[in-house]
Amino acid sequence: MPRVQFGKVAHHGLLHRFEARVASYDVGAHKPEIAVFEAAREALDAETYVYVADNPPGDLDPAREAGFRCVHLDADADYPAVGDFDSLARLGELF
């Protein structure tokens, strides 16, 4: 499944903007398991971690609980939204 998920980002020409990418399948765990988020922290040392997804209860809520800043691909009252993959360049404006 990483091929599918990273393929979405690559399709929009954004793959090069990410220094690290972690797929749950590579970790051997699945959201909302904390191991997914711990693997992301291990892959990249950063002050702030941002998680982008389209499923608030299944994806964004566990990421927020793990200390990640969350961005929703569609408008949602509880999370900043970028609208769609074409708008991911706006991430810098949100935080």
PLY file of the C-alpha trace (Angstrom):
ply
format ascii 1.0
element vertex 95
property float x
property float y
property float z
element edge 94
property int vertex1
property int vertex2
end_header
0.00 0.00 0.00
2.85 2.54 0.39
3.05 2.64 -3.41
-0.59 3.75 -3.55
-0.29 6.37 -0.82
3.00 7.85 -2.00
1.73 7.60 -5.58
-1.04 10.07 -4.74
1.53 12.59 -3.57
3.87 11.88 -6.50
0.98 12.30 -8.96
0.66 15.91 -7.82
4.42 16.54 -8.04
4.83 16.92 -4.28
6.89 13.87 -3.30
10.15 15.84 -3.40
8.83 18.25 -0.74
8.98 15.60 1.98
12.27 14.70 3.64
10.80 11.56 5.16
7.78 9.41 4.39
6.41 6.66 6.59
3.72 4.18 5.60
1.98 2.08 8.21
2.60 -1.02 6.11
6.35 -0.41 6.31
6.14 -0.18 10.10
4.03 -3.31 10.49
1.39 -1.39 12.38
-1.73 0.46 11.37
-3.37 3.66 12.49
-4.34 4.39 15.18
-1.42 2.38 16.62
1.19 4.69 18.11
4.03 2.77 16.40
3.20 4.52 13.12
3.75 7.94 14.65
6.84 6.85 16.58
8.35 5.60 13.31
7.78 9.01 11.75
9.62 10.67 14.63
12.50 8.21 14.23
12.68 8.86 10.49
13.04 12.61 10.89
14.22 14.77 13.76
11.99 17.83 13.79
10.50 20.38 16.14
7.04 20.01 14.59
5.43 17.02 12.94
2.50 17.48 10.58
0.10 14.75 9.57
-2.05 15.20 6.46
-5.04 12.92 5.88
-8.65 12.76 4.80
-10.24 10.71 7.58
-10.55 12.69 10.84
-11.66 9.99 13.27
-9.46 7.24 11.87
-6.37 9.22 10.94
-6.25 12.68 12.40
-7.52 12.04 15.91
-4.78 9.45 16.70
-2.12 11.71 15.12
-3.24 14.64 17.24
-3.12 12.44 20.35
0.47 11.49 19.38
1.42 15.19 19.32
1.29 15.83 15.58
-0.21 18.95 14.05
-3.00 17.80 11.79
-4.23 18.98 8.44
-7.36 17.70 6.78
-7.54 17.50 2.99
-11.14 18.71 3.07
-12.78 21.42 5.11
-13.39 20.24 8.67
-14.23 22.38 11.69
-11.69 20.69 13.99
-8.63 20.80 11.72
-6.94 23.27 9.39
-7.79 22.30 5.83
-5.84 22.49 2.59
-8.73 21.48 0.34
-6.97 18.84 -1.77
-3.56 17.57 -2.82
-3.14 20.48 -5.22
-3.28 22.84 -2.24
-0.69 21.11 -0.04
1.72 23.92 -0.81
-0.38 25.99 1.62
0.87 23.96 4.59
3.35 26.68 5.52
0.50 29.19 5.82
-1.42 27.01 8.27
1.16 26.86 11.05
0 1
1 2
2 3
3 4
4 5
5 6
6 7
7 8
8 9
9 10
10 11
11 12
12 13
13 14
14 15
15 16
16 17
17 18
18 19
19 20
20 21
21 22
22 23
23 24
24 25
25 26
26 27
27 28
28 29
29 30
30 31
31 32
32 33
33 34
34 35
35 36
36 37
37 38
38 39
39 40
40 41
41 42
42 43
43 44
44 45
45 46
46 47
47 48
48 49
49 50
50 51
51 52
52 53
53 54
54 55
55 56
56 57
57 58
58 59
59 60
60 61
61 62
62 63
63 64
64 65
65 66
66 67
67 68
68 69
69 70
70 71
71 72
72 73
73 74
74 75
75 76
76 77
77 78
78 79
79 80
80 81
81 82
82 83
83 84
84 85
85 86
86 87
87 88
88 89
89 90
90 91
91 92
92 93
93 94
